[in-house]
């Protein structure tokens, strides 16, 4: 429902209208002016915050236009109650407000028309369309951004002028205000007109699509990453961007939703967003040999129908959830898994995916995860630099149903955090929840807030403990480094911000040198972030930065739930624990979930955490070290060759299969043509008809 400030602003605004009516009936000009000011300011505040409450007000028939109209009607009532109904200002105000609303229709129509005419059939990044077709710049942002709100606020001049007239009996103020409102309204409409005609609009869709095909023929893409999904699923394509950048073949990314393009991370790979299925099916992809799919969605059919391409499901994570063995996967030519576990998972599920069609390629995304060399010797059995061992609690979210096994937050989260915070040998706790936590379940949101409060309270207590005194000067220097790096990143990335989709398509060419510098700066920022607070300080980590893998690298152990997070963490070789929130029991839990076979299994009470903490602080107590290494090979494949090399080899091998298939089709097609050409005249080929009616 919004923040407390937003709720307060909405309450003030809604209470302001009864106050306006009361002030008009009394009548009282000062009271009316004060109530009007409250409604204007609260309305503007909610719009600037992009508050969810604005949308809710529209649902209960208290939308933006209605609010302004009611205020204007009450102003007319005020004038009547003041005995000014026979004055010229009274009639001028009525005429002004009627004309003002008359301007709303052409204004709204022009805004809509501009946006429609500037929406191209495709949007691109790193595709040189600007040299092929003329794409004009976007209209000034001040004209289109929150346009309805800006237009309606132009009545402020008339309202102020009429109120001053009501207070002073001087008609000049009212006429000046009325004239200014009408002039500004007309000027706003007139300023939009040039952008709906002539050279201010992009070329027609056919021209744009022809330019894209021209670029495709020149670029000749060979491997495509195809993705469709909701705006919240952008992370599923983002995780493959670095892998696509490292391909030996020419890569291309095809998206189906504009919302995904807006949320996609920067990349040097060419990107084409094609919302229309017909446009995609008519696109020239004749040079593409391999298509990679990160999700099983209905729109995949528009690419799967192309027989000259070999299609591969690569997914967006590796876990024992049912999504990892979706029966839809059998529509692909191959399914690529990280290691042997993925192959066995499909065999056990028996969903129609043949073992011959499964290829183990490792997980290229896991390259940033640093391998663990064991617990170093140090004070109190901790790290060699004397820091507290760090335990990461990274639960998954509540999911779409109420299965208690989805997340540990509801039943075990607080127990886990309390036991970690109260450990006999101090540890540092990092709490990084899934970004979707609490989006569906109010109980999960409440539990998350309680866990956050626990960690923050413990952090404050530790900060006051002299045993964990931190180097304040070093932390201040690190924070200064973070600010400097953020400013530089904003400078480098802000230059690429564009007015709208068409302009971003025209100018969306990533500078490779700038892209590399941003990557280097992000690594520097990450290093500075961890130096900006004490090595013993508990922390709640939300948002995109630092990334989950960065948290892996500074942690000595992790507690999590059944998800791809566990499989990824196994790449580090560090001790980990997984919560059996559904209380299946250790044996059944391990039977159903391969990734927990080398884990400490936690009940909802989290009583078993001592075993994990012992493994973190004492090398001899780590009884599952060998099991973790074996499980790592089983789940993620061998360390050598590198996963990206395995991935590239798989792409090349499948591309060769596609070439052989296409060559075979051409050869058989030519042979069939020769056979037809050599047929005896008048001889009917099987299945051939001459179009004559057939009678029985």
FITI-560674 format. One record per residue (C-alpha): chain; z, x, y; residue in one letter. Coordinates in nm, 3 decimals, decimal comma. Layout:
BEGIN
   c         Z         X         Y   r
   A         Z         X         Y   A
...
***
This chain:
BEGIN
   c         Z         X         Y   r
   A     0,000     0,000     0,000   X
   A    -0,005     0,300     0,234   X
   A     0,260     0,521     0,390   X
   A     0,571     0,392     0,568   X
   A     0,406     0,469     0,903   X
   A     0,098     0,270     0,807   X
   A     0,309    -0,024     0,694   X
   A     0,501    -0,012     1,021   X
   A     0,178    -0,002     1,223   X
   A     0,035    -0,297     1,030   X
   A     0,357    -0,495     1,079   X
   A     0,357    -0,422     1,454   X
   A    -0,006    -0,523     1,483   X
   A     0,042    -0,853     1,300   X
   A     0,359    -0,932     1,495   X
   A     0,174    -0,850     1,814   X
   A    -0,050    -1,156     1,787   X
   A     0,229    -1,417     1,790   X
   A     0,371    -1,226     2,086   X
   A     0,032    -1,250     2,258   X
   A     0,029    -1,625     2,206   X
   A     0,383    -1,661     2,337   X
   A     0,303    -1,449     2,642   X
   A    -0,010    -1,656     2,710   X
   A     0,182    -1,985     2,687   X
   A     0,474    -1,878     2,908   X
   A     0,260    -1,736     3,088   X
   A     0,356    -1,368     3,142   X
   A     0,098    -1,105     3,231   X
   A     0,328    -0,802     3,169   X
   A     0,434    -0,935     2,826   X
   A     0,073    -1,008     2,735   X
   A    -0,035    -0,658     2,845   X
   A     0,244    -0,496     2,640   X
   A     0,164    -0,698     2,327   X
   A    -0,209    -0,628     2,367   X
   A    -0,140    -0,255     2,398   X
   A     0,060    -0,263     2,074   X
   A    -0,219    -0,439     1,885   X
   A    -0,485    -0,202     2,019   X
   A    -0,287     0,114     1,941   X
   A    -0,174    -0,001     1,595   X
   A    -0,530    -0,102     1,505   X
   A    -0,667     0,234     1,614   X
   A    -0,396     0,424     1,428   X
   A    -0,473     0,246     1,103   X
   A    -0,845     0,312     1,140   X
   A    -0,796     0,681     1,219   X
   A    -0,579     0,715     0,909   X
   A    -0,841     0,537     0,700   X
   A    -0,559     0,312     0,581   X
   A    -0,599     0,097     0,272   X
   A    -0,429    -0,179     0,472   X
   A    -0,739    -0,226     0,688   X
   A    -0,927    -0,342     0,382   X
   A    -0,639    -0,567     0,278   X
   A    -0,634    -0,736     0,620   X
   A    -1,002    -0,821     0,579   X
   A    -0,927    -0,980     0,242   X
   A    -0,681    -1,223     0,404   X
   A    -0,926    -1,320     0,680   X
   A    -0,767    -1,098     0,941   X
   A    -1,060    -0,858     0,968   X
   A    -1,152    -0,639     1,261   X
   A    -1,378    -0,887     1,444   X
   A    -1,131    -1,173     1,399   X
   A    -0,848    -0,966     1,548   X
   A    -1,049    -0,882     1,858   X
   A    -1,175    -1,239     1,897   X
   A    -0,822    -1,385     1,878   X
   A    -0,699    -1,143     2,143   X
   A    -0,986    -1,241     2,373   X
   A    -0,926    -1,615     2,318   X
   A    -0,559    -1,570     2,397   X
   A    -0,657    -1,388     2,716   X
   A    -0,864    -1,689     2,818   X
   A    -0,562    -1,910     2,738   X
   A    -0,347    -1,689     2,961   X
   A    -0,589    -1,733     3,250   X
   A    -0,584    -2,111     3,203   X
   A    -0,204    -2,121     3,195   X
   A    -0,196    -1,915     3,515   X
   A    -0,405    -2,181     3,687   X
   A    -0,716    -1,965     3,711   X
   A    -0,941    -2,200     3,512   X
   A    -1,137    -2,286     3,827   X
   A    -1,192    -1,923     3,931   X
   A    -1,514    -1,732     3,886   X
   A    -1,330    -1,467     3,685   X
   A    -1,232    -1,729     3,426   X
   A    -1,593    -1,830     3,365   X
   A    -1,713    -1,470     3,389   X
   A    -1,463    -1,368     3,121   X
   A    -1,581    -1,642     2,887   X
   A    -1,946    -1,549     2,948   X
   A    -1,864    -1,181     2,898   X
   A    -1,696    -1,237     2,563   X
   A    -1,982    -1,460     2,444   X
   A    -2,238    -1,197     2,547   X
   A    -2,017    -0,924     2,398   X
   A    -2,029    -1,093     2,059   X
   A    -2,398    -1,148     2,107   X
   A    -2,436    -0,770     2,116   X
   A    -2,255    -0,736     1,782   X
   A    -2,549    -0,872     1,581   X
   A    -2,817    -0,625     1,702   X
   A    -2,561    -0,345     1,693   X
   A    -2,470    -0,413     1,330   X
   A    -2,835    -0,462     1,234   X
   A    -2,938    -0,132     1,391   X
   A    -2,655     0,059     1,224   X
   A    -2,749    -0,087     0,886   X
   A    -3,120    -0,022     0,940   X
   A    -3,061     0,340     1,041   X
   A    -2,853     0,405     0,732   X
   A    -3,105     0,237     0,503   X
   A    -3,402     0,421     0,649   X
   A    -3,225     0,755     0,627   X
   A    -3,127     0,701     0,262   X
   A    -3,386     0,886     0,058   X
   A    -3,462     0,813    -0,309   X
   A    -3,315     1,152    -0,400   X
   A    -3,059     1,383    -0,244   X
   A    -3,063     1,755    -0,314   X
   A    -2,881     2,083    -0,270   X
   A    -3,044     2,427    -0,297   X
   A    -3,386     2,263    -0,316   X
   A    -3,637     2,364    -0,049   X
   A    -3,769     2,028     0,065   X
   A    -3,758     2,113     0,436   X
   A    -4,072     2,327     0,410   X
   A    -4,260     2,052     0,225   X
   A    -4,178     1,737     0,421   X
   A    -4,041     1,660     0,764   X
   A    -3,679     1,541     0,750   X
   A    -3,545     1,467     1,102   X
   A    -3,188     1,543     1,199   X
   A    -2,919     1,280     1,168   X
   A    -2,820     1,065     1,467   X
   A    -2,513     1,195     1,653   X
   A    -2,201     1,133     1,449   X
   A    -2,036     0,960     1,745   X
   A    -2,291     0,678     1,719   X
   A    -2,250     0,597     1,349   X
   A    -1,897     0,700     1,254   X
   A    -1,665     0,394     1,258   X
   A    -1,931     0,219     1,462   X
   A    -1,793    -0,136     1,435   X
   A    -1,452    -0,023     1,555   X
   A    -1,604     0,165     1,849   X
   A    -1,824    -0,126     1,950   X
   A    -1,539    -0,378     1,948   X
   A    -1,311    -0,150     2,147   X
   A    -1,558    -0,166     2,435   X
   A    -1,394    -0,497     2,528   X
   A    -1,097    -0,295     2,653   X
   A    -1,251    -0,255     3,000   X
   A    -1,292    -0,632     3,040   X
   A    -0,943    -0,707     2,903   X
   A    -0,778    -0,457     3,137   X
   A    -0,982    -0,571     3,438   X
   A    -0,904    -0,940     3,380   X
   A    -0,532    -0,868     3,330   X
   A    -0,519    -0,671     3,655   X
   A    -0,692    -0,961     3,831   X
   A    -0,439    -1,203     3,681   X
   A    -0,155    -0,988     3,811   X
   A    -0,297    -0,920     4,160   X
   A    -0,524    -1,222     4,233   X
   A    -0,798    -0,971     4,320   X
   A    -1,121    -1,072     4,144   X
   A    -1,285    -0,734     4,195   X
   A    -1,093    -0,575     3,906   X
   A    -1,200    -0,847     3,668   X
   A    -1,565    -0,830     3,763   X
   A    -1,568    -0,450     3,741   X
   A    -1,409    -0,457     3,396   X
   A    -1,644    -0,730     3,274   X
   A    -1,948    -0,547     3,408   X
   A    -1,835    -0,221     3,248   X
   A    -1,787    -0,385     2,906   X
   A    -2,132    -0,545     2,918   X
   A    -2,296    -0,225     3,040   X
   A    -2,134    -0,011     2,770   X
   A    -2,220    -0,265     2,498   X
   A    -2,583    -0,276     2,604   X
   A    -2,591     0,105     2,630   X
   A    -2,452     0,146     2,278   X
   A    -2,720    -0,085     2,135   X
   A    -2,995     0,084     2,337   X
   A    -2,882     0,430     2,220   X
   A    -2,939     0,328     1,857   X
   A    -3,294     0,196     1,901   X
   A    -3,478     0,534     1,896   X
   A    -3,334     0,617     1,554   X
   A    -3,505     0,330     1,370   X
   A    -3,863     0,423     1,442   X
   A    -4,116     0,704     1,469   X
   A    -4,024     1,063     1,396   X
   A    -3,652     0,988     1,389   X
   A    -3,667     0,850     1,033   X
   A    -3,738     1,042     0,709   X
   A    -4,070     0,997     0,526   X
   A    -4,119     0,718     0,274   X
   A    -3,979     0,742    -0,076   X
   A    -4,315     0,821    -0,238   X
   A    -4,357     1,122    -0,009   X
   A    -4,008     1,251    -0,086   X
   A    -4,053     1,215    -0,461   X
   A    -4,389     1,393    -0,443   X
   A    -4,221     1,681    -0,258   X
   A    -3,952     1,701    -0,527   X
   A    -4,218     1,717    -0,800   X
   A    -4,399     1,987    -0,604   X
   A    -4,076     2,189    -0,588   X
   A    -4,015     2,134    -0,961   X
   A    -4,364     2,264    -1,046   X
   A    -4,296     2,575    -0,842   X
   A    -3,938     2,637    -0,961   X
   A    -4,009     2,548    -1,328   X
   A    -3,652     2,465    -1,444   X
   A    -3,576     2,533    -1,810   X
   A    -3,217     2,417    -1,865   X
   A    -3,070     2,102    -1,708   X
   A    -2,708     1,995    -1,677   X
   A    -2,725     1,615    -1,661   X
   A    -2,428     1,413    -1,536   X
   A    -2,339     1,054    -1,454   X
   A    -1,996     0,909    -1,387   X
   A    -1,749     0,764    -1,139   X
   A    -1,645     0,949    -0,826   X
   A    -1,319     1,049    -0,996   X
   A    -1,506     1,227    -1,275   X
   A    -1,664     1,494    -1,053   X
   A    -1,433     1,754    -1,211   X
   A    -1,626     1,710    -1,536   X
   A    -1,940     1,856    -1,382   X
   A    -1,756     2,104    -1,159   X
   A    -1,612     2,281    -1,462   X
   A    -1,965     2,375    -1,575   X
   A    -2,098     2,508    -1,243   X
   A    -2,006     2,873    -1,299   X
   A    -2,151     2,860    -1,649   X
   A    -2,478     2,720    -1,513   X
   A    -2,489     3,000    -1,257   X
   A    -2,465     3,257    -1,540   X
   A    -2,748     3,118    -1,754   X
   A    -3,036     3,348    -1,843   X
   A    -3,279     3,057    -1,809   X
   A    -3,362     2,875    -1,485   X
   A    -3,090     2,614    -1,435   X
   A    -3,102     2,273    -1,269   X
   A    -2,832     2,009    -1,223   X
   A    -2,931     1,641    -1,224   X
   A    -2,678     1,387    -1,098   X
   A    -2,708     1,011    -1,097   X
   A    -2,448     0,907    -0,838   X
   A    -2,430     1,009    -0,474   X
   A    -2,050     0,996    -0,490   X
   A    -2,055     1,281    -0,744   X
   A    -2,281     1,490    -0,520   X
   A    -2,037     1,444    -0,231   X
   A    -1,750     1,570    -0,446   X
   A    -1,929     1,848    -0,627   X
   A    -1,805     2,200    -0,565   X
   A    -2,039     2,450    -0,394   X
   A    -2,287     2,617    -0,627   X
   A    -2,600     2,830    -0,611   X
   A    -2,771     2,616    -0,877   X
   A    -3,035     2,368    -0,752   X
   A    -2,905     2,011    -0,762   X
   A    -3,103     1,687    -0,758   X
   A    -2,925     1,352    -0,732   X
   A    -3,150     1,070    -0,858   X
   A    -2,973     0,732    -0,848   X
   A    -3,281     0,535    -0,960   X
   A    -3,363     0,536    -1,330   X
   A    -3,734     0,475    -1,267   X
   A    -3,749     0,766    -1,024   X
   A    -3,585     0,996    -1,280   X
   A    -3,818     0,888    -1,560   X
   A    -4,120     0,957    -1,338   X
   A    -3,997     1,300    -1,233   X
   A    -4,191     1,604    -1,352   X
   A    -3,952     1,778    -1,594   X
   A    -4,227     1,915    -1,817   X
   A    -4,088     2,271    -1,808   X
   A    -3,733     2,172    -1,912   X
   A    -3,652     2,256    -2,273   X
   A    -3,275     2,204    -2,295   X
   A    -3,061     1,926    -2,141   X
   A    -2,683     1,959    -2,145   X
   A    -2,458     1,650    -2,122   X
   A    -2,096     1,672    -2,012   X
   A    -2,014     1,304    -2,070   X
   A    -2,117     1,016    -2,295   X
   A    -2,236     0,745    -2,055   X
   A    -2,502     0,475    -2,062   X
   A    -2,727     0,639    -1,804   X
   A    -2,784     0,933    -2,037   X
   A    -3,058     0,722    -2,195   X
   A    -3,287     0,791    -1,899   X
   A    -3,296     1,160    -1,996   X
   A    -3,251     1,123    -2,371   X
   A    -3,583     0,938    -2,389   X
   A    -3,775     1,258    -2,311   X
   A    -3,893     1,398    -2,648   X
   A    -4,008     1,737    -2,517   X
   A    -3,647     1,828    -2,435   X
   A    -3,372     1,916    -2,681   X
   A    -3,051     1,735    -2,591   X
   A    -2,701     1,880    -2,631   X
   A    -2,356     1,731    -2,586   X
   A    -2,123     1,993    -2,440   X
   A    -1,843     1,763    -2,321   X
   A    -1,584     1,834    -2,055   X
   A    -1,293     1,956    -2,261   X
   A    -1,185     2,032    -2,615   X
   A    -0,899     1,832    -2,764   X
   A    -0,805     1,614    -3,059   X
   A    -0,847     1,292    -2,860   X
   A    -1,094     1,035    -2,992   X
   A    -1,331     1,112    -2,703   X
   A    -1,402     1,447    -2,869   X
   A    -1,557     1,275    -3,171   X
   A    -1,734     0,984    -3,004   X
   A    -1,994     0,826    -3,240   X
   A    -2,237     0,827    -2,947   X
   A    -2,264     1,204    -3,000   X
   A    -2,507     1,155    -3,288   X
   A    -2,787     1,069    -3,043   X
   A    -2,805     1,435    -2,936   X
   A    -3,007     1,704    -3,110   X
   A    -2,701     1,927    -3,118   X
   A    -2,331     1,911    -3,038   X
   A    -2,174     2,232    -2,908   X
   A    -1,808     2,297    -2,972   X
   A    -1,580     2,582    -2,875   X
   A    -1,485     2,688    -3,228   X
   A    -1,455     2,589    -3,588   X
   A    -1,202     2,320    -3,504   X
   A    -1,463     2,111    -3,327   X
   A    -1,691     2,127    -3,629   X
   A    -1,411     2,021    -3,863   X
   A    -1,310     1,745    -3,624   X
   A    -1,651     1,580    -3,655   X
   A    -1,652     1,624    -4,032   X
   A    -1,316     1,447    -4,064   X
   A    -1,414     1,169    -3,822   X
   A    -1,739     1,103    -4,014   X
   A    -1,916     0,945    -3,716   X
   A    -2,269     1,047    -3,812   X
   A    -2,290     1,393    -3,654   X
   A    -2,437     1,632    -3,913   X
   A    -2,274     1,968    -3,966   X
   A    -2,616     2,136    -3,924   X
   A    -2,633     1,997    -3,570   X
   A    -2,304     2,152    -3,457   X
   A    -2,308     2,493    -3,286   X
   A    -1,998     2,693    -3,196   X
   A    -2,038     2,852    -2,852   X
   A    -1,683     2,918    -2,732   X
   A    -1,562     2,800    -2,391   X
   A    -1,725     3,000    -2,108   X
   A    -1,492     2,834    -1,855   X
   A    -1,192     3,009    -2,009   X
   A    -1,304     3,356    -1,900   X
   A    -1,061     3,358    -1,601   X
   A    -0,762     3,304    -1,832   X
   A    -0,586     3,633    -1,888   X
   A    -0,481     3,722    -2,243   X
   A    -0,113     3,772    -2,314   X
   A     0,010     4,103    -2,441   X
   A     0,353     3,978    -2,542   X
   A     0,680     3,945    -2,354   X
   A     0,745     4,264    -2,158   X
   A     1,087     4,429    -2,172   X
   A     1,292     4,389    -1,858   X
   A     1,625     4,280    -1,716   X
   A     1,788     3,997    -1,912   X
   A     1,494     4,008    -2,151   X
   A     1,263     3,877    -1,880   X
   A     0,962     4,028    -1,714   X
   A     0,941     4,400    -1,652   X
   A     0,960     4,352    -1,274   X
   A     1,290     4,168    -1,304   X
   A     1,144     3,827    -1,219   X
   A     1,245     3,512    -1,397   X
   A     1,016     3,410    -1,680   X
   A     0,792     3,126    -1,561   X
   A     0,742     2,803    -1,756   X
   A     0,462     2,570    -1,655   X
   A     0,505     2,197    -1,712   X
   A     0,155     2,046    -1,699   X
   A     0,161     1,692    -1,843   X
   A    -0,147     1,476    -1,865   X
   A    -0,171     1,132    -1,705   X
   A    -0,082     0,792    -1,849   X
   A    -0,436     0,701    -1,959   X
   A    -0,597     0,358    -1,965   X
   A    -0,358     0,198    -2,211   X
   A     0,016     0,200    -2,273   X
   A     0,012     0,425    -2,578   X
   A     0,340     0,623    -2,557   X
   A     0,159     0,930    -2,687   X
   A    -0,064     0,956    -2,380   X
   A     0,182     1,139    -2,157   X
   A     0,531     1,287    -2,174   X
   A     0,611     1,192    -1,816   X
   A     0,742     0,846    -1,899   X
   A     0,981     0,923    -2,185   X
   A     1,038     1,296    -2,185   X
   A     0,938     1,441    -1,848   X
   A     1,276     1,431    -1,678   X
   A     1,449     1,565    -1,991   X
   A     1,205     1,855    -2,011   X
   A     1,251     1,952    -1,648   X
   A     1,630     1,914    -1,653   X
   A     1,662     2,137    -1,961   X
   A     1,434     2,400    -1,811   X
   A     1,628     2,400    -1,486   X
   A     1,960     2,423    -1,672   X
   A     1,853     2,699    -1,916   X
   A     2,124     2,957    -1,992   X
   A     1,887     3,234    -1,897   X
   A     1,720     3,132    -1,569   X
   A     1,352     3,050    -1,570   X
   A     1,118     2,947    -1,292   X
   A     0,962     2,601    -1,333   X
   A     0,613     2,519    -1,210   X
   A     0,531     2,148    -1,224   X
   A     0,159     2,068    -1,203   X
   A     0,084     1,704    -1,289   X
   A    -0,259     1,565    -1,372   X
   A    -0,434     1,445    -1,053   X
   A    -0,461     1,091    -1,197   X
   A    -0,087     1,063    -1,262   X
   A     0,047     0,729    -1,139   X
   A    -0,293     0,583    -1,054   X
   A    -0,264     0,311    -1,319   X
   A     0,103     0,290    -1,408   X
   A     0,377     0,229    -1,150   X
   A     0,630     0,358    -1,404   X
   A     0,442     0,685    -1,438   X
   A     0,424     0,719    -1,060   X
   A     0,797     0,662    -1,030   X
   A     0,872     0,914    -1,305   X
   A     0,648     1,169    -1,134   X
   A     0,837     1,118    -0,809   X
   A     1,172     1,168    -0,984   X
   A     1,050     1,487    -1,151   X
   A     0,921     1,614    -0,818   X
   A     1,260     1,545    -0,660   X
   A     1,437     1,734    -0,942   X
   A     1,219     2,042    -0,899   X
   A     1,244     2,043    -0,520   X
   A     1,623     2,000    -0,528   X
   A     1,655     2,287    -0,776   X
   A     1,427     2,500    -0,559   X
   A     1,652     2,444    -0,259   X
   A     1,961     2,541    -0,463   X
   A     1,795     2,856    -0,594   X
   A     1,684     2,958    -0,245   X
   A     2,052     2,963    -0,145   X
   A     2,154     3,167    -0,451   X
   A     2,196     3,538    -0,359   X
   A     2,092     3,641    -0,713   X
   A     1,740     3,528    -0,635   X
   A     1,704     3,665    -0,284   X
   A     1,339     3,698    -0,187   X
   A     1,162     3,943     0,041   X
   A     1,123     3,727     0,352   X
   A     0,898     3,978     0,526   X
   A     0,659     3,995     0,231   X
   A     0,648     3,617     0,210   X
   A     0,573     3,585     0,581   X
   A     0,293     3,839     0,547   X
   A     0,151     3,648     0,251   X
   A     0,159     3,319     0,444   X
   A    -0,019     3,488     0,733   X
   A    -0,283     3,614     0,487   X
   A    -0,326     3,262     0,353   X
   A    -0,379     3,121     0,702   X
   A    -0,628     3,394     0,787   X
   A    -0,820     3,342     0,463   X
   A    -0,823     2,964     0,505   X
   A    -0,962     3,000     0,856   X
   A    -1,237     3,227     0,730   X
   A    -1,320     2,994     0,441   X
   A    -1,332     2,700     0,683   X
   A    -1,564     2,902     0,906   X
   A    -1,796     2,984     0,617   X
   A    -1,797     2,638     0,459   X
   A    -1,781     2,436     0,779   X
   A    -2,116     2,571     0,889   X
   A    -2,273     2,391     0,596   X
   A    -2,138     2,048     0,697   X
   A    -2,422     1,808     0,773   X
   A    -2,460     1,479     0,955   X
   A    -2,575     1,268     0,663   X
   A    -2,737     1,279     0,322   X
   A    -3,091     1,331     0,451   X
   A    -2,989     1,620     0,675   X
   A    -2,780     1,776     0,398   X
   A    -3,085     1,754     0,171   X
   A    -3,297     1,930     0,430   X
   A    -3,049     2,207     0,508   X
   A    -2,842     2,222     0,189   X
   A    -2,951     2,569     0,082   X
   A    -2,650     2,777    -0,019   X
   A    -2,642     3,128     0,119   X
   A    -2,579     3,344    -0,190   X
   A    -2,395     3,613     0,008   X
   A    -2,175     3,355     0,180   X
   A    -2,110     3,182    -0,153   X
   A    -1,997     3,512    -0,305   X
   A    -1,773     3,584    -0,007   X
   A    -1,609     3,244    -0,035   X
   A    -1,541     3,308    -0,404   X
   A    -1,385     3,644    -0,317   X
   A    -1,175     3,487    -0,042   X
   A    -1,051     3,213    -0,275   X
   A    -0,933     3,482    -0,518   X
   A    -0,754     3,658    -0,229   X
   A    -0,599     3,328    -0,121   X
   A    -0,473     3,269    -0,473   X
   A    -0,308     3,610    -0,480   X
   A    -0,150     3,548    -0,140   X
   A    -0,027     3,204    -0,249   X
   A     0,180     3,344    -0,533   X
   A     0,320     3,612    -0,301   X
   A     0,415     3,354    -0,039   X
   A     0,728     3,243    -0,226   X
   A     0,981     3,409    -0,452   X
   A     0,907     3,496    -0,812   X
   A     1,209     3,286    -0,910   X
   A     1,132     2,986    -0,686   X
   A     1,062     2,655    -0,857   X
   A     0,746     2,486    -0,737   X
   A     0,563     2,151    -0,746   X
   A     0,190     2,225    -0,741   X
   A    -0,046     1,940    -0,658   X
   A    -0,402     1,935    -0,532   X
   A    -0,704     2,144    -0,621   X
   A    -0,552     2,480    -0,524   X
   A    -0,418     2,679    -0,690   X
   A    -0,623     2,593    -0,996   X
   A    -0,470     2,516    -1,333   X
   A    -0,596     2,845    -1,479   X
   A    -0,427     3,036    -1,197   X
   A    -0,103     2,866    -1,300   X
   A    -0,170     2,975    -1,659   X
   A    -0,201     3,336    -1,550   X
   A     0,135     3,350    -1,368   X
   A     0,321     3,162    -1,644   X
   A     0,488     3,300    -1,953   X
   A     0,486     2,967    -2,139   X
   A     0,374     2,608    -2,098   X
   A     0,492     2,258    -2,186   X
   A     0,223     1,991    -2,199   X
   A     0,080     1,691    -2,385   X
   A    -0,214     1,640    -2,617   X
   A    -0,515     1,714    -2,395   X
   A    -0,770     1,986    -2,332   X
   A    -0,504     2,163    -2,123   X
   A    -0,333     2,272    -2,445   X
   A    -0,655     2,400    -2,601   X
   A    -0,733     2,594    -2,286   X
   A    -0,385     2,745    -2,263   X
   A    -0,414     2,870    -2,619   X
   A    -0,676     3,114    -2,487   X
   A    -0,391     3,305    -2,319   X
   A    -0,203     3,358    -2,647   X
   A     0,125     3,265    -2,475   X
   A     0,398     3,047    -2,629   X
   A     0,366     2,675    -2,564   X
   A     0,530     2,345    -2,647   X
   A     0,377     1,999    -2,686   X
   A     0,569     1,672    -2,664   X
   A     0,547     1,421    -2,948   X
   A     0,606     1,128    -2,714   X
   A     0,493     0,875    -2,977   X
   A     0,754     1,018    -3,218   X
   A     0,513     1,069    -3,507   X
   A     0,725     1,346    -3,656   X
   A     0,635     1,717    -3,672   X
   A     0,418     1,707    -3,982   X
   A     0,218     1,399    -3,887   X
   A     0,186     1,521    -3,527   X
   A     0,040     1,851    -3,647   X
   A    -0,185     1,676    -3,896   X
   A    -0,337     1,458    -3,627   X
   A    -0,357     1,727    -3,359   X
   A    -0,494     2,068    -3,447   X
   A    -0,393     2,224    -3,115   X
   A    -0,019     2,184    -3,184   X
   A    -0,015     2,375    -3,514   X
   A     0,124     2,685    -3,342   X
   A     0,332     2,498    -3,084   X
   A     0,697     2,416    -3,047   X
   A     0,706     2,040    -3,106   X
   A     0,932     1,857    -2,862   X
   A     1,094     1,520    -2,914   X
   A     1,149     1,296    -2,612   X
   A     1,496     1,444    -2,573   X
   A     1,342     1,793    -2,538   X
   A     1,627     1,940    -2,744   X
   A     1,384     2,186    -2,904   X
   A     1,309     2,370    -2,578   X
   A     1,548     2,647    -2,676   X
   A     1,296     2,775    -2,931   X
   A     1,028     2,805    -2,661   X
   A     1,262     2,978    -2,418   X
   A     1,371     3,222    -2,688   X
   A     1,007     3,315    -2,757   X
   A     0,953     3,374    -2,385   X
   A     1,252     3,600    -2,335   X
   A     1,274     3,784    -2,668   X
   A     0,973     3,934    -2,846   X
   A     1,152     3,930    -3,182   X
   A     1,226     3,557    -3,150   X
   A     0,859     3,466    -3,108   X
   A     0,800     3,348    -3,463   X
   A     0,463     3,187    -3,397   X
   A     0,278     3,474    -3,226   X
   A     0,051     3,539    -3,526   X
   A    -0,011     3,168    -3,576   X
   A    -0,120     3,136    -3,214   X
   A    -0,377     3,411    -3,250   X
   A    -0,519     3,252    -3,564   X
   A    -0,527     2,910    -3,399   X
   A    -0,696     3,057    -3,093   X
   A    -0,985     3,185    -3,308   X
   A    -1,005     2,851    -3,488   X
   A    -1,012     2,639    -3,172   X
   A    -1,203     2,862    -2,932   X
   A    -1,401     3,100    -3,149   X
   A    -1,390     3,481    -3,158   X
   A    -1,332     3,692    -2,848   X
   A    -1,650     3,889    -2,919   X
   A    -1,921     3,838    -2,825   X
   A    -1,814     3,686    -2,493   X
   A    -1,842     3,309    -2,478   X
   A    -2,106     3,314    -2,205   X
   A    -2,319     3,536    -2,428   X
   A    -2,276     3,290    -2,717   X
   A    -2,366     3,005    -2,483   X
   A    -2,680     3,179    -2,358   X
   A    -2,785     3,258    -2,714   X
   A    -2,746     2,893    -2,810   X
   A    -2,957     2,785    -2,512   X
   A    -3,233     3,030    -2,604   X
   A    -3,231     2,926    -2,970   X
   A    -3,254     2,557    -2,886   X
   A    -3,527     2,617    -2,630   X
   A    -3,728     2,789    -2,901   X
   A    -3,680     2,484    -3,124   X
   A    -3,810     2,264    -2,843   X
   A    -4,113     2,489    -2,799   X
   A    -4,190     2,481    -3,172   X
   A    -4,157     2,104    -3,176   X
   A    -4,384     2,060    -2,873   X
   A    -4,641     2,305    -3,010   X
   A    -4,637     2,122    -3,341   X
   A    -4,699     1,793    -3,163   X
   A    -4,991     1,941    -2,971   X
   A    -5,140     2,086    -3,291   X
   A    -5,101     1,765    -3,488   X
   A    -5,240     1,568    -3,195   X
   A    -5,548     1,790    -3,180   X
   A    -5,598     1,760    -3,556   X
   A    -5,573     1,383    -3,535   X
   A    -5,832     1,379    -3,258   X
   A    -6,069     1,588    -3,470   X
   A    -6,021     1,355    -3,766   X
   A    -6,100     1,056    -3,549   X
   A    -6,406     1,224    -3,401   X
   A    -6,538     1,301    -3,749   X
   A    -6,494     0,953    -3,885   X
   A    -6,807     0,771    -4,019   X
   A    -6,951     0,543    -3,747   X
   A    -6,837     0,190    -3,799   X
   A    -6,556     0,297    -4,032   X
   A    -6,225     0,142    -3,931   X
   A    -5,928     0,377    -3,908   X
   A    -5,605     0,242    -4,055   X
   A    -5,426     0,027    -3,800   X
   A    -5,731     0,005    -3,570   X
   A    -5,848    -0,331    -3,432   X
   A    -6,157    -0,420    -3,240   X
   A    -5,994    -0,692    -3,036   X
   A    -6,185    -0,972    -3,215   X
   A    -5,997    -1,278    -3,321   X
   A    -5,878    -1,263    -3,680   X
   A    -5,898    -1,577    -3,881   X
   A    -5,739    -1,634    -4,211   X
***
